Amino acid sequence: MLDLIILSLHFFICFLISIAIWYGPKEVDSHSSSTGGAEVQSDGLIFIGKEDDIKKSQRITAKIDGREIVVFYHEGKFHALDSRCYRKIFASVISDIDGQACIVCPWHNFKITLETGEGLYEGINPQEPSPTPKWQSKGVKQRIYKLTIDNGNVYVSPPDLSVSFDSDYYAEKFKQGGELAMGK
């Protein structure tokens, strides 16, 4: 009975945290689409922001051709990826999972590596004599972006849309209709 009470309390606290994240401070749209504000350099790179500003805030969102991305600064490295993972990554927590920095989606508990965009899950091999959970890959689920830092400015390369990832569906859905299309 005590276990049931503790589990119920845990879920209630997680629910309250999700509500606080959802209704908390909104991200700043530092740039609109590349046709409406983001600076595209002659080499095709897209200016995202000042290195020091991103380091200070730890994360920033930007829109590139209407597609929302998030740039994280975590443990001395910059990472850029689609901001949508079946919902909203911007408000997620970054955790170390099996030696990799990962975003943990607050709604679905998906774990996505910052470095590669790979989805991770903990699974067992039932054929092992004593199966123990191990972290395994679901494959690359999240589109990541190549970053360039030059003279204190942070730039991303435009995405290669000839390769598709799971996050593309949700990024496109958000691009077409914003929060309403995502179904809060």
C-alpha positions, 0 to 999 in steps of 0.5 A, spaced: 500 500 500 505 504 501 508 503 494 502 505 491 502 511 495 509 513 493 508 511 486 501 516 486 505 521 489 511 521 484 506 521 478 503 527 481 509 531 482 511 529 475 505 532 473 506 538 477 513 539 474 510 538 467 505 544 468 510 548 471 514 547 465 509 548 460 506 555 463 513 557 465 517 562 461 517 562 454 523 561 449 525 567 446 524 567 438 531 570 436 530 569 429 524 568 424 525 565 418 531 566 413 526 570 409 524 574 415 530 576 419 535 570 420 542 572 417 544 568 411 552 568 410 555 568 403 557 561 405 550 558 406 551 558 414 545 561 418 547 566 424 543 564 430 546 568 436 552 571 440 557 565 443 557 568 450 549 570 450 548 562 448 553 560 454 549 564 459 542 562 457 545 555 456 539 554 450 536 558 445 531 557 440 531 560 433 527 559 426 530 557 420 525 557 414 520 557 419 523 550 422 524 551 430 531 549 432 534 549 439 541 550 440 544 548 447 550 549 450 552 543 455 559 542 458 563 546 454 560 544 447 554 547 443 549 542 440 543 544 435 537 540 433 530 540 432 526 543 438 520 538 437 520 531 439 513 529 439 512 535 443 517 540 445 524 539 447 526 546 449 523 545 456 527 538 457 532 536 462 539 534 460 541 528 463 547 523 462 545 517 460 550 511 459 556 517 458 552 521 453 549 527 454 541 526 453 535 530 452 529 527 456 523 529 453 518 531 459 512 528 456 514 522 453 521 520 457 524 519 450 532 520 451 535 523 445 543 524 445 545 531 444 551 529 439 548 524 434 540 525 435 540 518 437 534 515 441 536 511 447 532 506 451 533 501 456 532 494 454 534 486 456 536 480 452 532 475 454 536 470 452 542 472 457 543 467 463 541 473 467 538 479 463 540 485 465 537 492 462 542 495 458 542 502 454 540 501 446 539 505 440 533 506 437 537 509 431 537 517 429 530 520 431 532 527 432 535 532 426 541 535 428 545 541 425 552 542 424 554 548 428 560 553 426 563 558 431 566 564 428 569 571 432 564 569 437 558 568 433 554 561 432 552 559 426 548 553 423 548 549 417 542 549 413 539 542 414 540 536 409 532 535 408 534 529 403 535 525 409 528 524 413 528 523 421 522 522 426 523 529 428 521 532 421 514 530 421 513 534 428 517 540 426 513 540 419 507 540 423 509 545 428 511 549 422 505 549 419 500 550 425 504 552 431 502 550 438 495 548 435 497 543 430 501 540 435 495 539 440 498 541 447 
